[in-house]
Amino acid sequence: MKPIWIVDDDESIRWVLEKALARENLTTKSFSNARDAIEALQTNTPQVLVSDIRMPGASGLELLQTVKAKFPGVPVIIITAFSDLDSAVAAFQGGAFEYLAKPFDVDKAVELIRRALEESLREANVEQASSETPEILGQAPAMQDVFRAIGRLSQSNVTVLITGESGTGKELVARALHKHSPRAAQPFIALNTAAIPKDLLESELFGHERGAFTGAQASRRGRFEQAEGGTLFLDEIGDMPFDLQTRLLRVLSDGHFYRVGGHQSLKANVRVIAATHQNLETRVREGLFREDLYHRLNVIRLRLPSLRERREDIPILTRYFLSQSAKQLGVESKRVSDNAMRFMSGLELPGNVRQLENLCNWITVMAPGQTVEIKDLPQDLVSGRDQSTQLESPAHRPVAFDPHLSVASSGVGMAVQYAEPAVAAAPAAASVDRQSWVTLLETEAASMLSNGDADVMDVLGRQFESALIKIALRHTHGRKNDAAVRLGIGRNTITRKIQELGIDGAKDD
């Protein structure tokens, strides 16, 4: 994390803030005037900047203007006297995060700086996520048409509507359009309009002013402001509430908008790319989507093919996802046999590329050998059950793995635990209800929660981990290194877990 900059010609104020923030384990860097801070911005940037408004030479407002021009995501807190509230208003109009009125309470100052810090880190995470653009892979003719369209559209500012089933890679295409456009150096901001509660979506899109609603303790930039000069990707646009569609239409029409609770019109220099898996024409006929907004968005439509329309791409996608999954877990990448690859290429995979990626994550953890055969795939796939429900039950839901997570935690633990009946090879395993353990887990968790038991997650998690490691050791005749490989965890991890859980019977290979 970058340091917090303190700019004030009053040495005592700098000293007080430095000591208070040091007690919070926050790094600071101080300047006695705005000119030195402006010069330092040539080579460094702060996480948060706290500046007095009146100083000899350049003022805090000039510093604010410089910071917002170069680094709009850096929150700036202005220190002002009670008699200087006109300047405070000017500071807000210039984009200040908040102001501190002299004399100020140190604890409240630290609390305010922490809020600004959280806002800064949140926006930094958004920018980092937007800079990580995975590859779009495909050799099928349908995907070549998509690539050609991306090439033609990337140099234009025209609004694009991306359609296609869930999991076909609509956000990847939006990122590619941004990456190859003249706006590539500016932010790419993505927002799933279906994932934000209706009451918060307006603020998320357009930002809000301090006091605009209960809990709005500070002004906040919305996604349109965050994407200034760049691209705003609105996913699942078909689910946007009807009243908000009117506000979006205004922005697309004249490029202006207001923050929630604000009275100053803001100009948006943003390219909008929208996406949906729904039929917007049908939504318009049903009165659920504004027809005028539909025509504003539907300037250029780009339809992404389902995976069923590009089956020849399944092998190359499978190899890529297996490689990525193995890299995340720090293990050797597995190989799919020719027979298994032909079998996978014939699957319906209603979840499209996302479902194939999840399947590859499952294979990386669950398949017993380095070469994957048909029998090593999830049982629902092999047994030919309804493909619309495959890998969707808790027992078979594939997991997008985080390399920092223990294999026994959350969904990963469930996936491994599910395999126990097959690993144990009990004669009655075929007749066991494969969902029964989930029901038992839910019953046990509900009982513990009803009784007010503490550390429910820890207790059940330890039981899961213990069961997984014991069955793996039984399967490898006590060889813990082999058991670690089977579970997809490191040797040091299994050794530590064996000690923590008090498991007997393990031996070095």
C-alpha positions in Angstrom: 0.0 0.0 0.0 1.2 3.5 -0.9 1.8 6.1 1.9 -0.7 8.7 3.0 0.6 12.2 2.1 0.2 15.0 4.6 0.6 18.5 3.1 0.5 21.4 5.6 2.8 24.4 6.4 2.0 23.9 10.1 4.6 21.5 11.5 2.4 20.7 14.6 -0.5 19.5 12.5 1.9 17.3 10.4 3.3 15.9 13.6 0.0 15.1 15.2 -1.4 13.3 12.1 1.9 11.4 11.5 1.8 10.1 15.1 -1.9 9.2 15.0 -1.6 7.3 11.7 1.6 5.6 12.8 -0.4 4.1 15.8 -2.7 2.7 13.1 0.3 1.1 11.3 -0.2 3.5 8.4 2.7 4.9 6.5 2.9 8.6 5.9 4.9 11.1 3.9 4.8 14.8 4.8 5.3 18.0 2.8 5.5 21.6 4.2 4.1 23.1 1.0 1.9 22.2 -2.0 4.7 22.9 -4.6 6.9 20.1 -3.2 3.9 17.7 -3.2 3.1 18.6 -6.9 6.8 17.9 -7.8 6.7 14.6 -6.0 3.7 13.5 -8.0 6.0 13.3 -11.1 7.5 10.1 -9.7 5.2 8.9 -6.9 1.5 8.8 -6.0 -0.2 8.6 -2.6 -2.9 6.3 -1.5 -4.7 9.2 0.2 -3.7 12.9 0.3 -4.5 15.2 3.2 -3.8 18.9 2.5 -4.3 22.3 4.1 -6.2 24.7 1.9 -4.2 27.8 2.6 -0.4 27.7 2.5 2.4 29.9 1.3 2.8 29.6 -2.5 0.5 27.1 -4.2 -2.8 26.5 -2.4 -4.4 23.2 -1.5 -7.0 23.8 -4.2 -4.2 24.0 -6.8 -2.8 20.7 -5.4 -6.3 19.2 -5.5 -6.7 20.2 -9.2 -3.3 18.7 -10.1 -4.0 15.4 -8.3 -7.5 15.0 -9.8 -6.2 15.7 -13.3 -3.4 13.1 -13.1 -4.8 10.6 -10.6 -8.6 10.9 -10.3 -8.9 7.8 -8.1 -6.8 9.3 -5.3 -9.1 10.6 -2.5 -8.1 14.1 -1.3 -9.1 15.4 2.1 -8.9 19.2 2.5 -8.1 20.9 5.9 -9.9 24.2 6.3 -10.8 26.7 9.0 -14.4 27.2 10.1 -14.3 30.7 8.5 -13.2 29.2 5.2 -16.3 27.2 4.3 -16.6 28.8 0.9 -13.3 27.2 0.1 -14.6 23.9 1.3 -17.5 24.2 -1.1 -15.0 24.9 -3.9 -13.0 21.9 -2.8 -16.0 19.6 -3.1 -16.7 21.0 -6.6 -13.1 20.2 -7.4 -13.5 16.6 -6.4 -12.4 16.5 -2.8 -13.3 13.4 -0.8 -14.1 15.3 2.4 -12.9 18.2 4.4 -11.6 18.6 8.0 -12.5 21.8 9.8 -10.0 23.3 12.2 -9.7 22.6 15.0 -10.4 18.9 14.4 -10.6 15.9 16.7 -7.6 13.6 15.9 -9.7 10.4 16.3 -12.3 11.7 13.9 -9.5 12.7 11.5 -8.1 9.2 11.5 -11.5 7.7 11.0 -12.1 9.9 8.0 -8.7 9.0 6.5 -9.5 5.3 7.0 -12.7 5.8 5.0 -10.8 7.5 2.2 -8.3 4.7 2.3 -11.0 2.1 1.9 -12.4 4.0 -1.1 -8.9 4.2 -2.6 -8.2 0.5 -2.2 -11.6 -0.4 -3.6 -11.1 1.6 -6.7 -7.5 0.3 -7.0 -9.0 -3.3 -7.0 -11.4 -2.4 -9.7 -8.6 -1.0 -11.9 -6.4 -4.0 -11.2 -9.2 -6.4 -12.1 -9.9 -4.5 -15.3 -6.3 -4.7 -16.4 -6.1 -8.5 -16.2 -7.6 -9.5 -19.5 -7.6 -13.2 -20.2 -7.2 -14.5 -23.7 -10.1 -15.2 -26.1 -9.4 -18.5 -27.7 -11.1 -20.0 -30.7 -10.4 -21.4 -34.2 -14.0 -22.1 -35.2 -15.5 -20.0 -38.1 -18.1 -18.5 -35.7 -15.3 -17.2 -33.4 -13.3 -15.9 -36.4 -16.3 -13.7 -37.3 -16.2 -12.4 -33.7 -12.5 -11.6 -33.9 -13.1 -9.7 -37.2 -15.9 -7.7 -35.6 -13.7 -6.8 -32.7 -11.1 -5.6 -35.1 -13.6 -3.4 -37.0 -15.2 -2.0 -33.8 -12.2 -1.4 -31.6 -11.2 1.9 -33.3 -14.7 3.3 -33.0 -16.5 4.9 -30.1 -19.9 3.5 -31.2 -22.1 1.8 -28.6 -22.0 -2.0 -28.8 -24.6 -4.5 -27.6 -23.2 -8.0 -27.0 -25.7 -10.8 -26.9 -25.3 -14.5 -26.2 -26.0 -17.2 -23.6 -24.5 -17.1 -20.1 -20.9 -18.2 -20.0 -20.0 -17.4 -23.6 -17.5 -14.7 -22.7 -19.3 -11.4 -23.2 -17.1 -9.5 -20.7 -14.0 -10.9 -22.4 -15.1 -9.5 -25.7 -15.9 -6.1 -24.1 -12.4 -6.0 -22.6 -10.9 -6.9 -25.9 -12.9 -4.0 -27.6 -11.5 -1.7 -24.9 -7.9 -3.1 -25.1 -7.6 -2.5 -28.8 -9.3 0.9 -28.8 -7.8 4.5 -28.5 -9.2 4.4 -24.9 -6.9 1.5 -23.9 -4.8 3.7 -21.6 -7.9 4.8 -19.7 -10.0 2.7 -17.2 -12.2 -0.3 -18.1 -15.0 -0.4 -15.6 -17.5 -3.4 -15.5 -20.8 -3.5 -13.6 -23.3 -6.3 -13.5 -26.6 -4.5 -13.2 -28.3 -7.7 -12.1 -26.0 -8.2 -9.1 -26.6 -4.8 -7.5 -29.8 -4.2 -5.4 -32.1 -1.8 -7.0 -31.8 0.8 -4.2 -28.0 0.9 -4.6 -27.7 0.6 -8.4 -28.4 4.3 -9.0 -25.6 5.3 -6.6 -23.3 2.7 -8.0 -23.8 4.0 -11.5 -23.8 7.8 -11.0 -22.3 8.2 -7.5 -23.7 10.2 -4.7 -23.2 13.4 -2.7 -22.6 13.4 1.1 -25.9 13.2 2.9 -27.8 12.1 -0.2 -29.3 9.2 1.8 -28.9 7.5 5.2 -25.3 6.2 5.4 -23.9 8.5 2.8 -21.2 10.0 5.0 -19.0 11.1 2.2 -19.3 11.9 -1.5 -18.5 9.0 -3.8 -17.8 8.7 -7.5 -20.0 6.3 -9.5 -18.9 4.0 -12.3 -19.5 6.6 -15.0 -16.9 8.9 -13.3 -14.5 6.0 -12.6 -14.6 5.1 -16.3 -14.0 8.7 -17.4 -12.1 8.7 -20.8 -12.4 4.9 -20.9 -15.1 2.2 -21.3 -18.0 1.3 -19.1 -19.3 -2.3 -19.5 -22.9 -2.8 -18.3 -23.5 -6.5 -18.0 -27.0 -8.0 -17.9 -28.5 -4.8 -19.0 -31.9 -6.5 -19.6 -32.3 -6.7 -15.8 -31.9 -3.0 -15.2 -34.8 -1.5 -13.3 -37.2 0.5 -15.5 -36.8 3.8 -13.8 -33.0 3.7 -14.0 -33.3 3.0 -17.7 -34.5 6.5 -18.1 -31.4 8.0 -16.4 -29.1 5.8 -18.5 -30.9 6.9 -21.7 -30.2 10.6 -20.8 -26.5 9.9 -20.4 -26.4 8.1 -23.7 -28.4 10.9 -25.4 -26.5 14.0 -24.2 -23.6 12.7 -22.1 -24.7 14.4 -18.9 -25.7 13.1 -15.5 -26.1 14.1 -11.9 -24.9 12.3 -8.8 -27.6 11.1 -6.4 -28.5 14.1 -4.3 -26.3 16.4 -6.5 -27.3 19.6 -8.3 -24.2 20.0 -10.6 -24.4 18.4 -14.0 -21.4 16.2 -14.8 -20.1 15.4 -18.3 -19.4 11.8 -19.1 -16.8 11.0 -21.7 -17.3 7.2 -21.7 -17.9 4.5 -24.3 -20.7 2.3 -23.2 -20.7 -1.4 -24.0 -23.8 -3.4 -22.9 -24.4 -7.1 -22.7 -27.3 -9.4 -22.1 -28.3 -13.1 -22.4 -32.0 -12.1 -22.7 -34.0 -11.2 -25.8 -34.4 -7.5 -25.5 -37.0 -7.3 -28.2 -39.2 -9.6 -26.1 -38.5 -7.5 -23.0 -39.6 -4.4 -25.0 -42.8 -6.0 -26.1 -43.5 -7.0 -22.5 -43.0 -3.4 -21.3 -40.0 -4.4 -19.2 -37.4 -2.5 -21.3 -37.6 1.0 -22.8 -37.8 0.8 -26.6 -35.9 4.1 -27.0 -33.1 2.8 -24.7 -33.0 -0.4 -26.7 -32.4 1.5 -29.9 -29.7 3.6 -28.3 -27.9 0.5 -27.2 -28.5 -1.6 -30.3 -26.3 0.6 -32.6 -24.0 -2.4 -33.3 -25.0 -5.9 -32.1 -22.4 -8.6 -31.6 -23.7 -12.1 -31.0 -21.4 -14.6 -29.3 -21.9 -18.2 -30.4 -22.6 -20.9 -27.8 -20.0 -23.6 -27.2 -22.3 -26.0 -29.0 -21.8 -24.0 -32.1 -18.0 -24.2 -31.9 -17.3 -27.7 -30.6 -13.9 -27.7 -32.5 -12.7 -25.2 -29.9 -13.3 -27.4 -26.9 -9.9 -29.2 -27.1 -7.9 -25.9 -27.2 -10.0 -24.4 -24.5 -9.6 -27.5 -22.3 -5.9 -27.5 -22.6 -5.7 -23.8 -21.8 -8.0 -24.1 -18.7 -6.2 -27.2 -17.4 -2.9 -25.3 -17.7 -4.3 -22.2 -15.9 -5.9 -24.3 -13.1 -2.6 -26.3 -12.6 -0.7 -23.0 -12.4 -3.0 -21.6 -9.8 -2.7 -24.7 -7.6 1.0 -25.1 -8.2 0.7 -28.7 -9.6 1.6 -30.3 -12.9 -1.0 -29.8 -15.7 -3.1 -32.9 -16.5 -3.7 -34.3 -20.0 -7.0 -35.5 -21.4 -6.8 -38.7 -23.4 -8.1 -38.6 -27.0 -11.2 -40.7 -26.1 -12.0 -38.4 -23.1 -11.5 -35.3 -25.3 -13.9 -36.7 -28.0 -16.4 -37.4 -25.2 -16.1 -33.9 -23.8 -16.4 -32.4 -27.2 -19.8 -34.1 -27.6 -21.2 -32.7 -24.3 -24.0 -30.1 -24.4 -22.4 -27.9 -21.7 -25.3 -25.5 -21.2 -23.0 -23.3 -19.1 -20.8 -22.8 -22.2 -17.1 -21.8 -21.7 -17.6 -21.0 -18.0 -18.9 -24.5 -17.4 -16.0 -26.0 -19.3 -13.5 -24.0 -17.2 -15.2 -25.2 -14.0 -15.0 -28.8 -15.3 -11.3 -28.3 -15.9 -10.8 -27.1 -12.4 -12.7 -30.2 -11.1 -10.4 -32.4 -13.2 -7.3 -30.7 -11.8 -8.2 -31.5 -8.3 -10.3 -34.7 -8.6 -8.9 -36.8 -11.5 -6.6 -39.5 -9.9 -3.9 -39.7 -12.7 -2.0 -37.3 -14.9 -3.8 -38.7 -18.0 -7.6 -38.2 -17.7 -9.8 -40.9 -19.1 -13.6 -40.9 -19.5 -14.1 -42.8 -16.2 -12.2 -40.1 -14.4 -14.8 -37.4 -15.3 -17.6 -36.4 -13.0 -20.1 -39.3 -12.7 -23.1 -37.2 -13.9 -21.3 -36.6 -17.2 -20.3 -40.2 -17.7 -23.7 -41.7 -16.7 -25.4 -39.4 -19.3 -27.7 -37.7 -16.9 -29.6 -34.5 -17.8 -26.9 -32.1 -19.0 -28.9 -29.1 -17.9 -28.3 -30.1 -14.2 -24.8 -31.5 -14.5 -22.3 -30.0 -12.2 -24.9 -27.8 -10.6 -25.7 -29.8 -7.5 -23.7 -29.0 -4.4 -21.9 -32.3 -4.6 -20.8 -31.7 -8.2 -20.6 -28.0 -8.5 -17.2 -27.2 -10.0 -15.1 -24.6 -8.3 -13.0 -21.7 -9.6 -10.1 -22.3 -7.3 -8.2 -19.6 -5.3 -4.5 -20.7 -4.8 -4.7 -19.3 -1.2 -7.6 -21.5 -0.2 -7.2 -24.9 1.5 -8.6 -27.7 -0.5 -10.8 -28.7 2.4 -12.5 -25.3 2.6 -15.9 -24.4 1.4 -16.9 -25.7 -2.0 -13.6 -27.4 -2.7 -14.0 -29.5 0.4 -17.4 -30.5 -0.7 -16.2 -31.6 -4.1 -13.4 -33.8 -2.6 -15.7 -35.2 0.1 -18.2 -36.2 -2.5 -15.6 -38.5 -4.1 -15.2 -40.5 -0.9 -17.7 -43.3 -1.6 -16.0 -44.0 -5.0 -12.5 -43.9 -3.5 -13.4 -46.2 -0.7 -14.9 -48.6 -3.3 -17.4 -49.9 -0.8 -19.7 -52.6 -2.3 -22.8 -50.6 -1.4 -21.4 -47.3 -2.7 -23.5 -47.5 -5.9 -26.7 -47.6 -4.0 -25.9 -44.8 -1.6 -27.8 -41.6 -2.2 -25.0 -39.2 -3.3 -26.9 -36.2 -2.0 -27.3 -37.7 1.5 -24.1 -36.3 2.9 -25.2 -32.8 1.9 -28.5 -33.2 3.7 -26.6 -34.5 6.8 -24.2 -31.5 6.7 -27.1 -29.1 6.4 -28.9 -30.8 9.3 -25.8 -30.8 11.5 -25.1 -27.1 10.7 -28.7 -26.1 11.4 -28.6 -28.0 14.7 -25.4 -26.3 15.8 -26.6 -22.9 14.8 -29.9 -23.4 16.6 -28.0 -24.4 19.8 -26.0 -21.2 19.6 -22.7 -23.2 19.1 -19.7 -21.1 18.4 -17.2 -21.6 15.6 -19.5 -23.7 13.5 -17.5 -23.2 10.4 -14.2 -24.1 12.2 -15.7 -27.2 13.8 -17.3 -28.6 10.6 -14.3 -27.5 8.5 -11.9 -29.5 10.7 -14.2 -32.5 10.5 -14.1 -32.2 6.7 -10.4 -31.9 6.5 -9.8 -34.8 8.8 -12.1 -37.0 6.8 -10.5 -36.1 3.5 -6.9 -36.6 4.7 -7.8 -39.9 6.4 -9.4 -41.4 3.3 -6.5 -40.2 1.1 -4.0 -41.8 3.5 -6.0 -45.0 3.5 -6.0 -44.9 -0.3 -2.2 -44.4 -0.4 -1.5 -46.9 2.4 -0.4 -44.1 4.7 2.0 -42.3 2.3 1.4 -38.7 3.0 3.2 -37.3 0.0 1.1 -39.4 -2.3 -2.0 -38.4 -0.4 -1.1 -34.7 -0.8 -0.8 -35.2 -4.6 -4.2 -37.0 -4.7 -5.8 -34.2 -2.8 -4.1 -31.5 -4.8 -2.3 -29.8 -1.8 1.3 -29.3 -1.0 3.4 -31.7 1.2 4.0 -29.0 3.8 0.2 -28.4 4.0 -0.7 -32.0 4.6 2.1 -32.4 7.2 0.8 -29.3 9.0 -2.8 -30.5 8.8 -1.9 -34.0 10.1 -0.3 -32.5 13.1 -3.1 -30.0 13.8 -5.8 -32.6 13.5 -4.0 -35.3 15.3 -4.2 -37.9 12.5 -2.3 -41.1 13.0 -1.0 -43.6 10.5 0.8 -41.2 8.2 4.3 -42.0 6.9 6.9 -40.4 4.6 7.1 -41.8 1.1 
